[in-house]
Each structure stands twice: as structure tokens, then as C-alpha cells.
Amino acid sequence: LNQKAELPKDFNRLFLSYCGITNQGLKMLLEAIQHNGQIQLHTLALNQNHFTDDVMPDLITFFQTQKKLMSCNLRANAFTYQGLKLLAESQLDILNKREFKKMLIELLFKQLE
């Protein structure tokens, strides 16, 4: 995590759907991307990984630093209504601060009880 990886200049999409990454693994990945400094994602797919509300603070911080992020698929994880509400409220605040920029967050998930 301390060394910056050499990445292609057009590296802007990351697809980690169905890969079984854990909450802790996601937290480490998001932190590494943030600390890299040269990565600005447009698309991030994290669906079908069984993430829980425990990762919401990390996702919210990540979204605040990824100013070019346009799409994040969070479908079919284990988020609760409260976790999704927290995420949605944080995104409204971010969107209100960013003129002329859109961020599409898919807040579809397995079940809403």
C-alpha cells in the first residue's frame, strides 16, 4: 500500500462483482485507491459481494474523494435500510456541492425489510 502502482493513464473502471471480497477487503481496497492519488474511477462495480452496513462510512469517504465517479453498482449486497439511507443522504449532500456533475449510485439490493 505504500508504493504507487504504475497504472495505465486510462484506468478508470473497476469491476469486482461476484468476487467474494469481504468488508475488510473492500475497506483496504478503497483506502489503497484513495492513497494512490492517480486513480480517479468513473465506474465501480461491487455487486454480489455480501457487503454490510459496516462499510458505509468507508464508501461515503471514498465517494467524496472520487470526484469523477459516475456509476457505482452496489446491487445484491447485505445492506439494510438504515445503511442505504445513510449512503443516499451523504450522496445528496455531495451532489449539492458539485455543480454540473452527476453521480449515479445504484441503491438496489437483495431485500428491503
Secondary structure, DSSP 8 states (H G I E B T S, - for coil): --S-----TT--EEE-TTS---HHHHHHHHHHHHHHSS---SEEE--SS---GGGHHHHHHHHHH-TT--EEE-TTS---HHHHHHHHHHHHHHHHHSTT---EEE---S---
